Amino acid sequence: MGTTVSILCVDDEQDMEMLITQKFRKSIRNKEYSFIFAQNGVQALEQLDDNPDICLVLSDINMPEMDGLTFLSRLKERKNSELKTVMVSAYGDMENIRTAMNRGAFDFITKPINFEDMEITISKTVDEINQYKKFQKDRDNLVSIQKDLSIAYDIQQSMLPKKFPAFPDRTDFDLHGVLQPAKTVGGDLFDYFLIDEDHLFFMVGDVSDKGISAALFMAITKSLFNTNFSNSSNPDMVEEISRINRALSVNNNNMMFVTVFVCILNLKTGEVNYVDGGHECPLILRAGKKVEVFKKVTGFPICIEPDFQYKQYQFTLQPGDSIVLYTDGLEDAHNPDNQRRTIQPSIDILESLEPNQSPVQINTLLMKEVNDYIGTADQFDDITILTVNYYGKS
């Protein structure tokens, strides 16, 4: 324990204090043990009030004013689980010893006292106290960590867009995003905002790690994208992403990285400029129900190469088309038989949709299917889906 163990000895025999002090003189001198004495249960309760650091009680059973069994009952009322009691009684007094054990005594020793046995019993009891205190400390630490994780979850969730419908006054598009972390907090992210009346920014990202470190990296990444792309009416995608890449690569000692798929949709024409930073291929649900799996282009995740030259590409959404961005947790989910889900079930769901399904309806169906697939298995990766429906200018 690293400190002196305070032991309360409760016995009405006058020579008990002298015998114990003599037997444990070395431990007392070395400040391993400190003994406090009382002659009955009443005095013992007073000593406990005056010496809250007492963690072990040696108590006789037969004493005047308040006997050991009554004293033990009073101790139980205090509900101090860290306090251990060892009862002392005559060798043949098994009925009282059994009663004492039923009332919460940790152990017992018999009279006439064998001081070697007493020393062993005290040492064993102190070890139990140490283990219990360690358990309590570990438990308190876990509770503290859980509280911190809960706060971190709230903070992370507060950073994600939550207002749906996001733009209730707009009839030219609709969107919805959902993030389901594998742990309390995770490394997935999504974001969207209007750069101006005619240009919609939207993106998804996936940090290489999980847990707190990934959540911190996610928060920084999201903030940088929001700051860089929202402060310009006509942002240069390549220039802005290259700047973010360089900023996140500085002092990246843990070699973390983040895959991203970043888009700017021209709401007048349906043209989408995008940069692929090593991310999963989006799905485009055309108005005729045909799903196109986006063709992969070369693109490094952010933080792999600080001076990587990103490229901008284009595709076009027609009125009635939808685009689904997602992270790899959607296709890499495993069922209880450890079978990988793949992206095909998502394609099947999209192609079976009734007409005019909203982004929130699409995402709800996709998330339900993947969660049903996971079932009782552990979700080992974050799952994020961002769906944008383009209706065009009326």
HELIX and SHEET records of a PDB file:
HELIX    1   1 MET A   16  LYS A   23  1                                   8    
HELIX    2   2 ARG A   25  ARG A   29  1                                   5    
HELIX    3   3 GLY A   41  ASP A   50  1                                  10    
HELIX    4   4 GLY A   68  ARG A   78  1                                  11    
HELIX    5   5 MET A   94  ASN A  102  1                                   9    
HELIX    6   6 PHE A  115  MET A  159  1                                  45    
HELIX    7   7 GLY A  211  SER A  230  1                                  20    
HELIX    8   8 MET A  237  SER A  249  1                                  13    
HELIX    9   9 GLY A  329  ASP A  332  1                                   4    
HELIX   10  10 GLN A  344  GLU A  351  1                                   8    
HELIX   11  11 PRO A  359  ILE A  374  1                                  16    
SHEET    1   A 5 TYR A  33  ALA A  38  0                                        
SHEET    2   A 5 VAL A   5  VAL A  10  1                                        
SHEET    3   A 5 ILE A  54  ASP A  60  1                                        
SHEET    4   A 5 LYS A  84  ALA A  90  1                                        
SHEET    5   A 5 ASP A 107  LYS A 111  1                                        
SHEET    1   B 5 PHE A 173  GLN A 180  0                                        
SHEET    2   B 5 ILE A 383  TYR A 390 -1                                        
SHEET    3   B 5 SER A 322  TYR A 326 -1                                        
SHEET    4   B 5 LEU A 283  LEU A 285 -1                                        
SHEET    5   B 5 VAL A 291  VAL A 293 -1                                        
SHEET    1   C 5 ASP A 188  ASP A 196  0                                        
SHEET    2   C 5 HIS A 199  VAL A 207 -1                                        
SHEET    3   C 5 VAL A 258  ASN A 266 -1                                        
SHEET    4   C 5 GLU A 271  GLY A 277 -1                                        
SHEET    5   C 5 TYR A 313  THR A 316 -1                                        
END                                                                             
